[in-house]
Amino acid sequence: MAKRVLVLNGPNLNLLGTREPGIYGAHTLKDVETLCKQTATELGLTIDFRQSNHEGELVTWIQDARKTADAIVINPAAYSHTSIAIPDAIKAVGLPVAEVHLSNIHQREAFRHHSYVSAAALGVICGFGVTGYRLALIALAEKLK
């Protein structure tokens, strides 16, 4: 049976392709979903791809993943720097989690240099644009073997 990966996207990622393309690139969230589905197929994974602008909804999805997923890829976006609830949920479910950021958060404003989510994640990929999602899925597929 194929391993299942929940791919979560946080606030404002629904605006990819039009929101600050100099920072986040020209790809849309639909493009990211297509890349994730293609990568998952290559790796023998299945994915459930979601986006929310609401922290509580992301927390609920993480909690539900205990029963529906084997791993999580998350781009928590701005919640990386503000949310305690998201890393708490990640720790509670005990699944391997890869954190992804399109931009290199360490080259940006000082407040973006710290991610609360990173402390709960297996690993972090940042600065490689949408390719970061592919790299996260590859890493998780290896971990799930």
Secondary structure, DSSP 8 states (H G I E B T S, - for coil): --EEEEEEE-TTGGGTTTS-HHHH-S--HHHHHHHHHHHHHHHTEEEEEEE-S-HHHHHHHHHHHHHH-SEEEEE-GGGGGT-SHHHHHHHHH---EEEEESS-GGGS-GGGS--TGGGTSSEEEESSTTHHHHHHHHHHHHHH-
